[in-house]
Amino acid sequence: MSERRKSGRFLAQDRAFAVLRPDFARLGKIKDISEGGLSFEYIAHQEEEQDASELDIFLSEGSFHLSKMPCSIIYDIRMREGHQTSAARIQRRRCGLHFGRLTQEQARQLDFFLKNHTRGSA
């Protein structure tokens, strides 16, 4: 598979999360992030068909919150399970997003996040 990313990816700290707007149904831990996008893993309770156009990034203890970032979904795939869950409707998924055009403040906050809340290259 050829590499299409324009900027390097960084591993997010364990307490970094993403949630898709407007319904907030997809919330999960950020796996990696760059200036151009991110991927995160979440638990799906049913098939998620709705499109999302905005994203929030936040830390679990509340010290950082980047709100309403424009985005588009690149992929949303089911994760391979080592064991079956008891509830067939619950599944782990991984979602990859591309950031849209950010405001200057969003770009500044994203830069701050990349410098202060990541832990090395992905």
C-alpha positions as CSV (number, residue, x, y, z in Angstrom):
1,M,0.0,0.0,0.0
2,S,1.4,3.4,-0.9
3,E,1.8,6.1,1.7
4,R,-0.5,9.0,0.9
5,R,0.0,11.0,4.0
6,K,1.6,14.4,3.7
7,S,2.6,14.9,7.3
8,G,4.1,12.5,9.9
9,R,1.9,10.7,12.3
10,F,2.4,10.8,16.1
11,L,1.1,8.4,18.8
12,A,-1.4,10.1,21.0
13,Q,-1.1,9.9,24.8
14,D,-3.4,7.3,26.4
15,R,-5.8,9.9,27.8
16,A,-6.6,11.5,24.4
17,F,-10.0,11.0,22.9
18,A,-12.0,12.0,19.8
19,V,-15.8,12.2,19.3
20,L,-17.7,12.8,16.0
21,R,-20.4,15.4,15.8
22,P,-23.3,16.0,15.6
23,D,-24.6,12.8,17.3
24,F,-21.6,12.0,19.5
25,A,-22.2,8.2,18.9
26,R,-18.6,7.5,17.9
27,L,-16.3,8.3,20.8
28,G,-13.0,6.6,21.3
29,K,-9.3,6.7,22.0
30,I,-7.0,8.5,19.5
31,K,-4.4,6.1,18.2
32,D,-2.4,8.4,16.0
33,I,-2.6,12.0,14.8
34,S,-1.0,14.5,12.4
35,E,-1.5,18.0,11.1
36,G,-3.8,16.4,8.4
37,G,-5.9,13.9,10.3
38,L,-6.2,11.2,12.9
39,S,-7.4,7.7,13.6
40,F,-9.3,6.5,16.7
41,E,-10.8,3.3,18.0
42,Y,-14.3,3.1,19.4
43,I,-17.0,0.6,20.4
44,A,-19.9,0.5,18.0
45,H,-23.2,-0.6,19.5
46,Q,-24.9,-0.8,16.1
47,E,-24.0,-0.1,12.5
48,E,-23.0,3.6,12.2
49,E,-24.2,4.9,8.9
50,Q,-24.5,8.6,9.6
51,D,-21.8,11.0,8.2
52,A,-19.9,13.3,10.4
53,S,-18.6,16.6,9.5
54,E,-17.1,17.8,12.7
55,L,-14.8,16.4,15.4
56,D,-13.9,17.2,19.0
57,I,-10.5,16.2,20.5
58,F,-10.1,16.2,24.3
59,L,-8.1,14.8,27.2
60,S,-9.9,12.7,29.8
61,E,-9.0,15.0,32.7
62,G,-10.4,18.0,30.9
63,S,-7.1,20.0,30.5
64,F,-7.6,20.2,26.7
65,H,-10.6,20.5,24.4
66,L,-10.5,21.3,20.7
67,S,-14.0,21.7,19.4
68,K,-15.8,21.5,16.1
69,M,-12.9,20.7,13.8
70,P,-14.1,20.1,10.2
71,C,-13.4,16.6,9.0
72,S,-14.2,13.9,6.6
73,I,-14.2,10.1,7.2
74,I,-11.6,8.3,5.1
75,Y,-12.4,4.8,6.5
76,D,-14.4,3.2,9.3
77,I,-13.6,-0.5,9.6
78,R,-14.3,-3.3,12.0
79,M,-11.3,-4.4,14.1
80,R,-10.2,-8.0,14.0
81,E,-11.2,-9.6,17.3
82,G,-9.1,-12.2,19.2
83,H,-12.3,-13.4,20.8
84,Q,-16.0,-13.0,20.2
85,T,-17.9,-10.7,22.5
86,S,-21.0,-11.9,24.1
87,A,-23.2,-9.3,22.5
88,A,-23.1,-9.7,18.7
89,R,-24.1,-6.1,18.1
90,I,-21.0,-4.7,19.9
91,Q,-17.9,-4.4,17.9
92,R,-14.6,-2.6,18.0
93,R,-14.0,-0.3,15.0
94,R,-11.2,2.0,13.8
95,C,-12.0,5.3,12.1
96,G,-9.6,7.4,10.0
97,L,-10.3,11.1,9.5
98,H,-8.9,13.9,7.3
99,F,-9.1,17.4,8.8
100,G,-10.9,20.0,6.7
101,R,-10.0,23.7,6.6
102,L,-9.1,24.7,10.2
103,T,-9.5,28.2,11.6
104,Q,-6.3,29.9,12.8
105,E,-7.3,29.1,16.4
106,Q,-8.0,25.4,15.6
107,A,-4.6,25.1,13.8
108,R,-2.9,26.7,16.8
109,Q,-4.6,24.3,19.3
110,L,-3.8,21.3,17.1
111,D,-0.1,22.3,16.9
112,F,-0.2,22.7,20.8
113,F,-1.7,19.2,21.0
114,L,0.9,17.6,18.7
115,K,3.7,19.2,20.7
116,N,2.4,18.5,24.2
117,H,0.1,15.4,24.1
118,T,1.8,12.9,21.8
119,R,4.5,10.4,22.5
120,G,6.6,9.8,19.4
121,S,6.2,8.8,15.8
122,A,3.6,6.3,14.8
